[in-house]
Amino acid sequence: MLPLAAGPFAGTHRSFIVNVDKIEEMRIVDGRQRIFLRSGADVPLSRGYRDQFTAAMSGQTQGPEIGSS
């Protein structure tokens, strides 16, 4: 697995990474956590990535590794 490059990126799911500077909002839709981007796109936030994503958002880490869960 390759680590994410330094920058404002964080993994949200095994198939998704996001630029945290582009996040518009986060909310629960149909019982699942979703991240909505300024572009209008939305991506899932899986349970396996939730703690790492929260830490990345608070600036505690550069983000999870791609493929980690």
TIMI-2910 file (N, C-alpha, C, CB; in pm, 1 decimal, decimal comma, always signed):
<rs>
+----------+----------+----------+----------+----------+----------+----------+----------+----------+----------+----------+----------+------+
!      n_x !      n_y !      n_z !     ca_x !     ca_y !     ca_z !      c_x !      c_y !      c_z !     cb_x !     cb_y !     cb_z ! resn !
+----------+----------+----------+----------+----------+----------+----------+----------+----------+----------+----------+----------+------+
!    +83,1 !   -117,3 !     +0,0 !     +0,0 !     +0,0 !     +0,0 !    +88,4 !   +124,7 !     +0,0 !    -95,0 !     -0,8 !   +120,8 !  Met !
!    +44,0 !   +223,0 !    -71,9 !   +117,5 !   +348,1 !    -77,2 !    +54,2 !   +448,8 !    +17,6 !   +121,3 !   +403,3 !   -220,5 !  Leu !
!   +134,8 !   +522,6 !    +93,4 !    +77,4 !   +625,6 !   +179,6 !    +30,3 !   +743,4 !    +94,8 !   +180,3 !   +672,4 !   +285,5 !  Pro !
!    -66,8 !   +816,8 !   +145,0 !   -111,0 !   +937,0 !    +75,8 !     +0,1 !  +1040,3 !    +80,0 !   -240,7 !   +993,1 !   +138,8 !  Leu !
!    +10,2 !  +1118,2 !    -25,4 !   +107,1 !  +1227,0 !    -28,0 !    +65,2 !  +1332,7 !    +73,5 !   +118,9 !  +1288,4 !   -170,5 !  Ala !
!   +163,2 !  +1406,7 !   +121,6 !   +131,8 !  +1515,6 !   +214,0 !    +37,3 !  +1611,9 !   +143,7 !   +261,5 !  +1589,2 !   +262,2 !  Ala !
!    -59,1 !  +1657,8 !   +213,9 !   -155,3 !  +1749,6 !   +155,6 !   -290,4 !  +1730,0 !   +219,3 !   -164,4 !  +1730,9 !     +4,8 !  Gly !
!   -388,6 !  +1800,0 !   +167,8 !   -520,1 !  +1799,9 !   +231,0 !   -608,9 !  +1683,6 !   +187,8 !   -589,7 !  +1928,5 !   +201,2 !  Pro !
!   -552,7 !  +1562,2 !   +174,7 !   -630,5 !  +1447,9 !   +129,1 !   -652,3 !  +1347,8 !   +241,2 !   -561,7 !  +1380,5 !    +11,7 !  Phe !
!   -768,8 !  +1283,3 !   +239,6 !   -800,1 !  +1181,6 !   +339,7 !   -883,5 !  +1072,6 !   +274,0 !   -875,4 !  +1243,3 !   +461,5 !  Ala !
!   -858,2 !   +948,9 !   +312,8 !   -937,6 !   +837,1 !   +264,6 !  -1071,7 !   +833,8 !   +336,3 !   -862,6 !   +704,5 !   +284,2 !  Gly !
!  -1175,7 !   +797,1 !   +262,4 !  -1309,3 !   +788,0 !   +320,5 !  -1366,9 !   +647,7 !   +307,3 !  -1402,3 !   +888,5 !   +254,5 !  Thr !
!  -1307,1 !   +569,1 !   +218,9 !  -1358,1 !   +437,5 !   +182,5 !  -1246,1 !   +371,3 !   +104,1 !  -1493,8 !   +445,7 !    +98,7 !  His !
!  -1248,3 !   +241,5 !    +89,5 !  -1137,2 !   +177,4 !    +17,6 !  -1127,0 !   +223,1 !   -127,8 !  -1153,1 !    +26,5 !    +21,9 !  Arg !
!  -1232,0 !   +281,0 !   -180,9 !  -1232,0 !   +327,1 !   -320,1 !  -1229,3 !   +478,5 !   -336,4 !  -1351,8 !   +273,7 !   -389,7 !  Ser !
!  -1220,4 !   +553,1 !   -225,7 !  -1231,9 !   +698,7 !   -234,9 !  -1131,3 !   +770,7 !   -146,7 !  -1371,7 !   +742,0 !   -197,6 !  Phe !
!  -1077,0 !   +881,2 !   -200,1 !  -1006,5 !   +979,5 !   -119,1 !  -1067,0 !  +1114,5 !   -154,5 !   -849,6 !   +976,3 !   -144,1 !  Ile !
!  -1060,8 !  +1209,4 !    -62,6 !  -1114,9 !  +1342,4 !    -88,9 !  -1013,9 !  +1448,3 !    -47,8 !  -1248,2 !  +1363,1 !    -14,5 !  Val !
!  -1023,6 !  +1561,8 !   -112,6 !   -949,8 !  +1680,5 !    -72,7 !  -1034,1 !  +1745,3 !    +36,9 !   -923,0 !  +1779,8 !   -195,6 !  Asn !
!   -985,2 !  +1745,9 !   +159,1 !  -1066,1 !  +1794,2 !   +271,1 !  -1098,2 !  +1942,9 !   +259,5 !   -994,2 !  +1767,7 !   +402,1 !  Val !
!  -1021,4 !  +2017,0 !   +178,6 !  -1050,8 !  +2158,8 !   +157,3 !  -1175,0 !  +2178,5 !    +70,8 !   -931,4 !  +2228,1 !    +92,6 !  Asp !
!  -1221,8 !  +2073,7 !     +6,2 !  -1336,5 !  +2082,2 !    -85,2 !  -1465,5 !  +2026,8 !    -24,9 !  -1305,4 !  +2008,0 !   -213,2 !  Lys !
!  -1463,3 !  +1989,6 !   +102,9 !  -1582,6 !  +1933,7 !   +166,9 !  -1680,7 !  +2044,9 !   +200,3 !  -1545,0 !  +1855,2 !   +294,5 !  Ile !
!  -1803,3 !  +2026,4 !   +157,3 !  -1911,6 !  +2120,5 !   +186,1 !  -1981,2 !  +2083,0 !   +316,5 !  -2013,4 !  +2123,7 !    +70,1 !  Glu !
!  -2018,6 !  +1954,3 !   +329,3 !  -2086,2 !  +1908,8 !   +450,5 !  -2080,0 !  +1757,4 !   +461,1 !  -2232,1 !  +1956,2 !   +452,3 !  Glu !
!  -2110,3 !  +1710,3 !   +580,1 !  -2121,5 !  +1566,8 !   +606,4 !  -2257,2 !  +1544,3 !   +670,6 !  -2004,1 !  +1514,0 !   +698,6 !  Met !
!  -2325,1 !  +1438,5 !   +626,6 !  -2453,9 !  +1406,4 !   +688,4 !  -2486,8 !  +1260,0 !   +666,5 !  -2566,0 !  +1495,8 !   +631,7 !  Arg !
!  -2584,6 !  +1213,1 !   +740,7 !  -2630,1 !  +1074,9 !   +729,6 !  -2746,2 !  +1070,6 !   +630,8 !  -2672,5 !  +1017,4 !   +869,0 !  Ile !
!  -2735,4 !   +981,9 !   +532,5 !  -2839,7 !   +962,6 !   +431,8 !  -2873,9 !   +814,3 !   +430,5 !  -2793,4 !  +1012,6 !   +289,1 !  Val !
!  -2999,7 !   +782,8 !   +454,5 !  -3044,7 !   +643,0 !   +457,6 !  -2960,4 !   +558,5 !   +552,7 !  -3039,9 !   +582,7 !   +317,3 !  Asp !
!  -2924,2 !   +616,3 !   +666,3 !  -2849,2 !   +544,2 !   +768,4 !  -2700,7 !   +531,2 !   +741,8 !  -2905,7 !   +410,4 !   +784,1 !  Gly !
!  -2650,9 !   +595,5 !   +637,8 !  -2508,3 !   +587,7 !   +603,0 !  -2447,2 !   +727,6 !   +599,9 !  -2488,7 !   +517,3 !   +465,8 !  Arg !
!  -2325,2 !   +737,1 !   +650,3 !  -2253,7 !   +864,8 !   +651,4 !  -2207,9 !   +899,2 !   +510,2 !  -2132,5 !   +859,6 !   +748,1 !  Gln !
!  -2236,1 !  +1020,1 !   +464,6 !  -2196,6 !  +1066,9 !   +331,5 !  -2122,2 !  +1199,4 !   +345,1 !  -2320,8 !  +1082,6 !   +238,2 !  Arg !
!  -2028,8 !  +1222,7 !   +255,7 !  -1953,8 !  +1347,2 !   +250,2 !  -1991,5 !  +1415,1 !   +119,4 !  -1798,1 !  +1322,7 !   +260,6 !  Ile !
!  -2035,9 !  +1538,9 !   +128,3 !  -2076,6 !  +1615,1 !    +10,7 !  -1969,9 !  +1719,5 !    -19,4 !  -2215,6 !  +1682,2 !    +32,4 !  Phe !
!  -1925,5 !  +1720,5 !   -144,6 !  -1819,9 !  +1811,0 !   -187,3 !  -1878,8 !  +1934,6 !   -254,4 !  -1723,4 !  +1739,7 !   -282,3 !  Leu !
!  -1800,5 !  +2040,4 !   -261,2 !  -1846,0 !  +2164,9 !   -324,1 !  -1883,1 !  +2145,1 !   -470,3 !  -1738,5 !  +2271,4 !   -313,0 !  Arg !
!  -1825,6 !  +2044,7 !   -534,2 !  -1854,3 !  +2016,2 !   -675,4 !  -1993,1 !  +1956,2 !   -695,1 !  -1749,4 !  +1921,3 !   -731,9 !  Ser !
!  -2055,9 !  +1913,7 !   -584,8 !  -2185,3 !  +1847,5 !   -593,4 !  -2175,4 !  +1696,7 !   -579,7 !  -2251,3 !  +1881,6 !   -723,4 !  Gly !
!  -2054,6 !  +1643,8 !   -588,2 !  -2033,9 !  +1499,1 !   -572,4 !  -2052,0 !  +1459,9 !   -426,5 !  -1893,0 !  +1457,4 !   -622,5 !  Ala !
!  -2090,6 !  +1335,5 !   -404,6 !  -2093,7 !  +1284,1 !   -267,9 !  -2025,1 !  +1148,6 !   -265,6 !  -2239,8 !  +1273,6 !   -214,5 !  Asp !
!  -1957,4 !  +1122,1 !   -154,0 !  -1882,2 !   +997,6 !   -138,1 !  -1915,3 !   +937,3 !     -2,3 !  -1728,8 !  +1022,1 !   -152,1 !  Val !
!  -1902,6 !   +805,6 !     +9,5 !  -1931,7 !   +740,7 !   +137,6 !  -1816,5 !   +758,6 !   +236,4 !  -1959,8 !   +591,5 !   +116,4 !  Pro !
!  -1849,6 !   +753,3 !   +363,9 !  -1749,9 !   +745,5 !   +470,7 !  -1775,3 !   +614,0 !   +541,5 !  -1758,1 !   +869,0 !   +570,5 !  Leu !
!  -1687,1 !   +517,5 !   +518,8 !  -1707,8 !   +385,1 !   +576,8 !  -1669,1 !   +382,5 !   +723,9 !  -1628,0 !   +280,3 !   +500,1 !  Ser !
!  -1724,8 !   +287,0 !   +795,6 !  -1692,8 !   +272,1 !   +938,4 !  -1544,0 !   +249,6 !   +959,3 !  -1772,1 !   +155,9 !   +999,5 !  Arg !
!  -1481,0 !   +175,0 !   +870,0 !  -1339,0 !   +145,3 !   +883,4 !  -1248,5 !   +266,6 !   +867,4 !  -1300,6 !    +42,6 !   +783,6 !  Gly !
!  -1295,8 !   +368,6 !   +801,3 !  -1216,8 !   +489,8 !   +778,9 !  -1258,5 !   +604,5 !   +870,0 !  -1228,7 !   +533,0 !   +634,8 !  Tyr !
!  -1367,2 !   +590,8 !   +940,8 !  -1424,0 !   +702,6 !  +1016,2 !  -1326,1 !   +764,6 !  +1115,5 !  -1546,8 !   +656,8 !  +1089,6 !  Arg !
!  -1260,3 !   +683,2 !  +1199,4 !  -1169,0 !   +738,1 !  +1300,3 !  -1050,0 !   +808,1 !  +1235,5 !  -1119,6 !   +627,0 !  +1393,4 !  Asp !
!   -992,1 !   +745,9 !  +1132,6 !   -878,1 !   +807,0 !  +1064,1 !   -919,5 !   +935,6 !   +993,1 !   -816,9 !   +708,5 !   +963,4 !  Gln !
!  -1038,1 !   +935,7 !   +934,2 !  -1086,6 !  +1054,5 !   +864,8 !  -1109,4 !  +1167,8 !   +964,1 !  -1216,4 !  +1023,5 !   +788,0 !  Phe !
!  -1170,5 !  +1137,0 !  +1077,5 !  -1194,9 !  +1238,1 !  +1180,3 !  -1063,1 !  +1297,2 !  +1229,2 !  -1273,5 !  +1177,7 !  +1298,5 !  Thr !
!   -962,4 !  +1212,5 !  +1248,4 !   -830,5 !  +1260,4 !  +1290,7 !   -768,9 !  +1350,2 !  +1183,6 !   -736,7 !  +1141,4 !  +1320,8 !  Ala !
!   -782,3 !  +1312,3 !  +1056,8 !   -728,5 !  +1394,0 !   +947,7 !   -798,2 !  +1529,3 !   +941,7 !   -743,4 !  +1321,0 !   +813,3 !  Ala !
!   -928,4 !  +1530,6 !   +963,9 !  -1003,9 !  +1655,6 !   +961,6 !   -963,6 !  +1748,2 !  +1075,3 !  -1152,7 !  +1627,0 !   +968,9 !  Met !
!   -923,1 !  +1691,1 !  +1187,6 !   -884,0 !  +1774,1 !  +1301,6 !   -736,0 !  +1810,2 !  +1296,2 !   -915,3 !  +1702,2 !  +1432,7 !  Ser !
!   -665,9 !  +1767,1 !  +1190,2 !   -526,9 !  +1801,9 !  +1172,2 !   -429,7 !  +1716,7 !  +1250,3 !   -507,3 !  +1941,3 !  +1208,6 !  Gly !
!   -474,5 !  +1603,1 !  +1304,4 !   -388,6 !  +1517,4 !  +1384,7 !   -300,9 !  +1428,0 !  +1299,3 !   -471,6 !  +1433,3 !  +1477,5 !  Gln !
!   -333,6 !  +1411,8 !  +1172,5 !   -257,9 !  +1323,5 !  +1084,1 !   -270,6 !  +1374,6 !   +942,3 !   -307,3 !  +1176,6 !  +1094,6 !  Thr !
!   -187,3 !  +1323,4 !   +852,5 !   -196,9 !  +1362,2 !   +712,5 !   -302,2 !  +1281,3 !   +639,7 !    -62,8 !  +1346,1 !   +643,9 !  Gln !
!   -358,5 !  +1179,7 !   +703,3 !   -463,0 !  +1099,6 !   +640,8 !   -427,7 !   +953,3 !   +642,7 !   -487,3 !  +1144,8 !   +498,5 !  Gly !
!   -525,9 !   +868,2 !   +624,2 !   -502,1 !   +723,7 !   +625,0 !   -433,8 !   +679,3 !   +497,4 !   -633,2 !   +647,7 !   +643,2 !  Pro !
!   -374,1 !   +561,6 !   +500,5 !   -313,5 !   +505,3 !   +381,0 !   -421,9 !   +453,4 !   +288,5 !   -214,7 !   +393,3 !   +417,1 !  Glu !
!   -396,6 !   +459,7 !   +161,8 !   -490,4 !   +404,0 !    +64,7 !   -499,4 !   +254,1 !    +87,9 !   -446,5 !   +435,5 !    -81,9 !  Ile !
!   -619,8 !   +203,5 !    +97,0 !   -640,4 !    +60,6 !   +115,6 !   -644,1 !    +16,0 !   +259,6 !   -535,2 !    -13,2 !    +45,9 !  Gly !
!   -612,3 !   +102,3 !   +354,3 !   -623,7 !    +61,8 !   +494,9 !   -769,5 !    +67,6 !   +534,3 !   -537,3 !   +152,4 !   +588,3 !  Ser !
!   -806,3 !     -9,4 !   +633,6 !   -947,5 !     -6,5 !   +674,8 !   -959,0 !    -11,5 !   +823,8 !  -1025,0 !   -122,0 !   +613,5 !  Ser !
+----------+----------+----------+----------+----------+----------+----------+----------+----------+----------+----------+----------+------+
</rs>
